[in-house]
Each structure stands twice: as structure tokens, then as C-alpha cells.
């Protein structure tokens, strides 16, 4: 198909989401693990003399194993996904500090977005169906709301300003690389997410254009709250000011456990709702046992019940899971976005609504 401009792709993104349920890809880490890469594979020639171990730094794949990353994206596109997530979950100055690779964060974002864009072009050439790239901002390995020291509740190992600065660099890299949307995902701390959203808005103002913003929180357990304490509804009220393309949940829970919280969001959110749960809960070996058929049955019910606009998979999911999900939602109408009454909506750990 003819290559579209960024503005045309964004317009198509909105257009397609109004017509059908969009399918997000599945787990990146699960796929990378399948290649059984060793330390030397992560280093490549470029980083062979780096001073500390880098095995497990999956964002390095974007720099040293580009063919592997392109193939993973292409597998997901061929399986039926509409939106691929860039391999940038930990590609921030903050998170890369664990590997003494802070200086590479910007390049990781640029290259990862470029590779996903290349895979999208290859898939589009095969079947003529448009594909999209969501530039991912992960939560980092620090939390701005909670002390890592139980003996000093006031202590923080990161500042809000440092998070904004790190996310600003990442957003610019993702946009340079060709992302069609920015996805703030796996949010366990709302304050971290606010730093990411702050950075996104600043970059948009600087560049003079906007991409769709997707937001996805993480309910950490069956208490129904983010790690920083908010319920799903309160979380939505904390971030709705940026007028996102979508709000949703991912990770931590399987589809069965996530359903009630997706329904909670859908009742109050006047934007699209997304869900990309894990392939069930991890077993005693840390592995995920839900088969593609099992998972597609569960999230397919989300679609049939009119709960979602975007569906995909998180930990433990593969192209086979995404293929089954895509087949389960094909032809199913997307959730109808409700009209909400004007009211004052505030959020602490709990929501407060005053009409």
C-alpha cells in the first residue's frame, strides 16, 4: 500500500478504532526469551567491552539484534494485530541506569520505533491492511510515590522532575522513529504516569502536533488497586485531563481477574477502553498456562459484552494468542463510548464525584 504520512496514519488510527475492535500485540519479553540469547548476544560487537553484564536488558535488542526484533513484530502483525508496541519498556535514562547505559536511552527509542515501523510496512505490503506502532513508555524501576526504605517513609530514590526529563527524551525518540501513538503502560504508580503525561504534553507543545495518547494501568492484585493505592475509577480521574485516546489495564492479572476492573473503567471513561491481560496468573515456576484458545474465550467475552475497544496480550502471550484473540473479536462491534454528565470528579485513593 502507498506509504502514508504521519498525519494520515493518525487519522486512520481514529477511523479504524471507530469501526472495529483494534488488536494489540502480545508479550515482547516472552518472545525474546524464546531465542535463548546469552550475554554475548546482548552485547554484540558494539558492547563487547562494556563493564557490567547486560543479559536481560531487552531494550538492547533494538541496537544489536535488529533482525530478531523486526521478526517478532512481523510475527505479531501476521497473527492479526493492528498495533505493535515498541521494544522500549525500559528505554529511559532512569531504567537504563541499572546497566550503566543511560546514554543509549534516546537511541533505543528511535531505533525501536523505526524497526516496528519497518515491520508494519512489510506486513502492509503483504496484505494491504494498515498497521500502527505504539511507542511505549514503561513505568521505570523507580516509584515516585512510595519509599523503597521501610524505615524512612519520606525517602524517594527518584524525583518527579527526573522522571519528566527521562520521559521527555524517550517521547522525542519514539516520535523521531515513527510512532503513531504514545502508550504509557504498566502503570503501578500514578505519579510516575503523571510525569510521563507531563513529558508527552510538553513535547507535543514544543513540536506543534499531537499523537494519540494511550494509558494503561496495572491492578496489582485482587484488591483492585494500583500499587500506589488508587482504584481503577480514581486512576481514571487522575489522568483524564490529557484527553487520551484510550484508558485501560494490562499486566499483573489474567483476563478472568481483570474483567471487573475493565468494566469499572468502561462505566466512567468517556474514551476508548483497552485491555491486554496476562495469559492467566503465573504458576509456581513463573510460567503462564493459559492456551490461546482459553485466553481468546475469556477476552472474546469482553468484546461480546461491549466492554472494550482495544484488546491484546501481556506476559506469557505469543502470536498464537494474538491470532486467537483477533479471530475471536473479528466482526464484533467495539464498545460504545458513553456520554458522561458534567460533574466535579476528584481522586485520591478513592474517587469523589460531585454533580
N, C-alpha and C positions, 0 to 999 in steps of 0.2 A: 504494500500500500504506500501511497505518497507520504513522505515524511511531513508531519505536522509541526507547526510552530508551538512553542510553549503555551501561548495563549489559546491556540486551537485545542491542544491536549487538555488543558484545564476545563475549557468549555465542554469538551466531550466527556470529561470525568463527571461533571454535574449532570449532563444529559443522560449518560448511561445509568447513573445512580437513581434517576427518576423513573427509569423504565423497568429495572430489574434488581435483584439482589446481586451485589458485587461479591466476588470471591477473592479473598486474600490468600496469600501463600501460607506455608507451614513453617516448621522449625528450621532454622539455619544451623544451629549447633548440632542437632541430631544428624543432619546431612553431612556436615564436616567430619563428625566423629566416624562416620561410615568409611571415610577414606583412610582412617588409621594413620594419620600423619605423625611423624616423630619430630624431635627437636630440630633436626637438620632441614626438614621440610618447611617448618615455620620460619627458619632463618633465611633459607635461600642463599644465594651468593652475596646479596646486598648486606645481610645482617649476620654473616658468619662469625664476625668478631665481636658481636655485641656482648657486653659484660655480664648479663644475667640471663637465666633461662626464659624463653619466650613461648615454649609449648603451651597451648591453651589460649594464646592471645589470638582469638579468631579473626579479629579485625585486620591482622597482618596478612591474612589470606588475600585481601584486596590488593596487596602490593607484591606479594611473592608467588601466589598461586592463582593468577587471574583466570586461567582456563577452568580450574575447578569451580571457582565462584560463578563464572558465566554458565557452566554446565548445570549447576544447581538451580540457578534462576530459570534456565531454559526448561529443565525438568518440571518445575512448578508451573510455568506458563503452559507447557504442553499438556499438563494434567488438567488444566481448565481454570487456573487462577487468572484473575483480571489485574490484580495489584501485587507486585513483588516488593518486599521490604528490603532496603539496602542493608548490607552487612556492616552496620555502624552502631550496633547496640552499645559497645564500649568505646566508640571512637571520639572520646572527649579528652581534653588535656587532663581533667581530673582522673578519669578511669585509667588512662594510659600511664599514669604515674606509677602504677604497680609494676610496670615493665621498663621504666625509665625511657619511655618512648613518647613523651608529651609532645615533642616537636613534630611528630608524624600525624597527629590527630587530624589536622586540616586536610592533608593529602589523602588520608584514609577515607574521609568523607567524599572528596572529589572523585577518587578512583572507584569507590564502591558504587556511587551513583552512575558513573559512566558505564561500568560493567553491567549493571542492571538495565540501563538504557539500551546497551548493545544487545542483550538477551531479548529485550522487548522487541527490538527491530527484527531480530531473527525470527521470533515467533510470529510477528505480524506478517512477515514475508511468506511464511509457510501457509497461513490460513486466512489472512486478511482481517483478522479480528484485532481491534485496538487493545493494547496493553498499557498499564500505568506503572509508575515507580513511586513508591512512598519512601521518602528519606527519613530514616529512623533516628530518633533521639532517645537513648536509653536513660535510665534513672541515675546513672553513675554508681559508684561503690561507696558513696557518702550520703548521709542524710542530714538535711539542714534543720530538721525538727526534733531530733532525738539524740541524746548524748550517747556516745559509744562507751562511756565510763559510768558504770552504775554508782560509783562513789562520788561523782560530780555531775549532777543532772544539768547544770548550766553549761557544761563544756560542749563545744562543737568542733568537729575536725574539718569543717568546710564552711565558708561564708556564702551568703546569698549572692553577693557581688561576684565572687569567684565562679559560682555556678553560671551566672548570667554571662560572664566573659567566656567561659568554656563553651557554653551552648551557642553563643553568637558566632564563634569561629566555626563550629560544626554546621550550623544552618547555612552560612555562606558557602561552605564547601559542598554541601548537598545541592544547593541551588546551582552552583557552578557546574557540578557534574551532571545536571539534567533532571533532578527530581521533579515530579509533577505535584506532589503534596508533601507536607511535613507531618510525620506521625510521632507524637510524644507517647511512648508506650511503657508498659510495665511500671506504672506509677504507684509506688508504695508510700511516697511522701508527697503530699500536696504542695508543700513549699518548694521542693525540687521542681515539680511540674510548673509552678508559677514562675520560677526562674527561667525555665525553658520557654514558656509562653511569652515572658517579658523579652527574651532574646529574639524570638521569632518576630514579634511586633516591631522591635527596633530595626531589625534587618529589613523588613518589608518597607518601613518608612524610609530607610536610607536608600533602598533600591528603587522605590517608586512603583512597586507592584506587589501583589499578594498571591500566594498559593493557598489551596485549601489546607486547613489545619485539622488533623485527626488526633483525638485524645483517647487514650485507653488506660484505665486504672487497673489496679490489681487488688482484689479482695483476698487478703492473705489467709483467711481460714473461715470456718463456718460461723464466726461471729458476725460476718457481713460487713467488715470494716477494712479500710486500708491500714497499713502498719502504723501510720501517723494518727489513726483513730477515727477517721470520718466514715460515715455511712455512704452508700452509693449516691443517695439523693443529695446529701450535704456536699459531697465531692463535686457533683454537677454544678451546684450553685456557686462553688468556689472558682470554677473555670469558664462558666457560660459567657462571661463578659467578652471573650475573644471571638464570639460568634463562630464556633468551629463548624467544619463540615460534618463531623460526627463525634459522638461520645460513646465509649464502650468499655469493655473489660477484657483482659487477657491474662493468661498465666495463672499459676497457683492452684486453680481449681479445674476439674473436669467439667464437661458440659452439664452433667446432671446436677452438680453442686452449684454451678454458675447461674442456672436458669432463673431462679427467683430474683437475683440481683439485676440481671438483664431486664427482667420485667419491671422491676422498680425504676430503673433508668428510663425505660420506654414510656412510663406513665407521666413523667415530669419533663422530659427533654423535648424541646421543640426543634430538634435537629435529627439527623440520621443516627441510628444506633448500630454499633458494631460488636461482634463477639468473636474472639479467637481463643477458645479454651485449650487446655492440655488434652492429650489423649488419655483421659482419666487421671486418677491420682497415682503417684509413683508407688511401686511395690517395694518390698524390703530390700531389693537390690538397686533401688533408684531408677528403675525402668518403667516404661508406660505400656500397659497391656491392652488398651482399647484398640480393637481392629478397625480398619477403615469402615467396615460395614456397621459396627457398633456405634462409632462416633457419628457417622453420617445419619444414622437413625435418630440419634439424640438431637443434633443440631438441625436436622431436617424438620423436626417438630417445632423448633424455634421459628423456622420460616413459615411453616403451615399455620402456626398460631399468630402470625403477624407481629413478631417481636423484633425483627432485625432487618437491617438494610445491607449490612456487610458481614460476611461470615468467612472464617478461616481457621487456622490451627496454630497452636503454640507448641510447647515442649512435647516431644515424642511423636509429633505428626510428620508425615512424609508426603511425597507426591501422590502415593496411593490413597492416603487420607483425603487429600485435597480433591483428587479425581472423584472419589465417592461423594464428597460434600457438594461439589459442583453439579454432579448428576442429581443429587437429592433436591437441590433448590432450583434446578432448571424449570422455567415456566411458572414458578411460584411468585406471586406478587410481593413486592417489598412492603415493609411496614409503612403505614400511612403516618406521616408526621402530624402530631396533634397540634391544634391551636391552643395556646395557654392563655389564661386570663391574666390581665395586668395585676401584679401584686408585688409587695416587697418580699424578696427572697434572700435570706441571710444564711450563713453557715458557720457553725463551729464544728464540734464533733457531730452534732445533730443538726438537721435542717430547721429553719424557722421561717414560716410563711405567714405574712400578714396582708390580707386583702384590703 
